Amino acid sequence: MIEVVNPADGSRVGVVPHMDAAQVKAAIDRTCDAFPAWSRRLAKERGDLLRRWFELVRDDKQAFAEIMVQENGKCLAEALGEIDYGLGFIEWYAEEAKRVYGDTIPSHAPHATVMVMKTPVGPTAAITPWNFPFMMITRKVATALAAGCTMIIKPSEETPLTAYKLLEYARKAGIPEGVFEMVTGNPPEIGALFTGDERIRKISFTGSTAVGRLLAQASGATLTKMTLELGGNAPFIVFDDATLEQAAAGLVAAKLRNSGQVCISPNRIYVHDGIYDRFVQEVAERVARIPVDQGMRPDFVVGPLINQAGLQKVDQLVQDSRRDGATVVLGGRPHAKGGLFYEPTVLTGLNDDMRIARTEIFGPVFPFYRFSTEDEVVRRANQTEYGLVAYAYTRDVGRAFRLARDIEAGMVILNSGSVGTASVPFGGVKQSGYGREGSHHGIEEYVDVRYVLAAGQDV
């Protein structure tokens, strides 16, 4: 068995099975065997089952939130927000199942009809991370099932309890065995079984760029279709014409979500010279007012990091930056509560050559950088292998459109710290991956385009 622990206090939360290769292969077999019947069901029938799943989970979301707090460490308010976010994907794709449209094309041949059909790609697999244990499951599963695909999921071994509860409620809703399967065990072994099975026609992965590269390389042998949502190094740019209070509130909310353990978390905070000191002070004052605590409180708190390795990484980045000349305005060390808690930290005096500027922090650390001109900050923002999301605050409309055009990211967020919802395409460029999740673009990742020529229609 795999033991699941609460990162806030190290207590045991539950256990899930550590499946061996034979058990994983049996689950893959069920996923593949269920595909023909599921793909032939009416789109409305698939949508109705997803809708029923949505309703059952929505009616019991407090229980889901409490499990998530215990195994992930995020606070209750944030867990409930994640559930609403994740439920949005089930609801959206329950409706979208009926809207996978084909085309007719003017015929190039006499007495013929040319059609384009969209067919489910086949049995699919997904590997999800620990930081959003509810939303990552619903975003992938609901999309695949709506398109007519079956899906087998491997959730993170850090946070599998939320995933198994979602599977339980899917069964209650009437989603058959095989259509939605789940396995837990040795990650490299399960990944190899997914990529090595030619019957699995698509894999969706959210996680590190290093693991994404390995999966893409392995999937090349079977030419398996992939969606990869990988690492990030998000710039957050504040121009001197921005509304400082609005920008500070957006930054703090975006940065402290899940204690900074988010791929879209602001990682490099660029502030114009003319407002730098005022903005840093505004942010530091806001951050200092947010409590650090375990998550079972009704208000927003900064929770623990997920494990000891995560804590050590964050602290090492902070200490390296301090040694290289950075100033610690706030925090800068593990919290007095002990365990996996880290003080929300504000750093100034950073430059682009420091390690923290090139590394995804994954912790509650605000690293500030100065800039002088728009051209300069765009060049520096793009000076990374990643391209997931970028944020910018400005009231100049022309500048906003230039930033949307010139910044190399799959998502450019202007005058807001909020990114996701079910109706928008989520994904990155460069080493942040490829493919999109959410919106009508997301379901297109789970279908094949089939051209049909129906000739011989003489009358």
Secondary structure as GFF3:
##gff-version 3
##sequence-region A 1 459
A	DSSP	beta_strand	2	5	.	.	.	ID=ss1
A	DSSP	beta_strand	12	16	.	.	.	ID=ss2
A	DSSP	alpha_helix	21	40	.	.	.	ID=ss3
A	DSSP	alpha_helix	43	59	.	.	.	ID=ss4
A	DSSP	alpha_helix	61	72	.	.	.	ID=ss5
A	DSSP	alpha_helix	76	96	.	.	.	ID=ss6
A	DSSP	three_ten_helix	97	99	.	.	.	ID=ss7
A	DSSP	beta_strand	103	105	.	.	.	ID=ss8
A	DSSP	beta_strand	113	120	.	.	.	ID=ss9
A	DSSP	beta_strand	124	127	.	.	.	ID=ss10
A	DSSP	alpha_helix	135	147	.	.	.	ID=ss11
A	DSSP	beta_strand	151	154	.	.	.	ID=ss12
A	DSSP	alpha_helix	160	173	.	.	.	ID=ss13
A	DSSP	beta_strand	180	182	.	.	.	ID=ss14
A	DSSP	alpha_helix	187	196	.	.	.	ID=ss15
A	DSSP	beta_strand	202	206	.	.	.	ID=ss16
A	DSSP	alpha_helix	209	219	.	.	.	ID=ss17
A	DSSP	beta_strand	225	229	.	.	.	ID=ss18
A	DSSP	beta_strand	234	238	.	.	.	ID=ss19
A	DSSP	alpha_helix	244	256	.	.	.	ID=ss20
A	DSSP	three_ten_helix	257	260	.	.	.	ID=ss21
A	DSSP	beta_strand	266	272	.	.	.	ID=ss22
A	DSSP	three_ten_helix	273	275	.	.	.	ID=ss23
A	DSSP	alpha_helix	276	288	.	.	.	ID=ss24
A	DSSP	alpha_helix	308	323	.	.	.	ID=ss25
A	DSSP	beta_strand	327	330	.	.	.	ID=ss26
A	DSSP	beta_strand	345	348	.	.	.	ID=ss27
A	DSSP	three_ten_helix	355	357	.	.	.	ID=ss28
A	DSSP	beta_strand	365	371	.	.	.	ID=ss29
A	DSSP	alpha_helix	374	381	.	.	.	ID=ss30
A	DSSP	beta_strand	386	387	.	.	.	ID=ss31
A	DSSP	beta_strand	389	393	.	.	.	ID=ss32
A	DSSP	alpha_helix	397	406	.	.	.	ID=ss33
A	DSSP	beta_strand	411	414	.	.	.	ID=ss34
A	DSSP	beta_strand	429	430	.	.	.	ID=ss35
A	DSSP	beta_strand	433	434	.	.	.	ID=ss36
A	DSSP	alpha_helix	439	444	.	.	.	ID=ss37
A	DSSP	beta_strand	447	454	.	.	.	ID=ss38
###
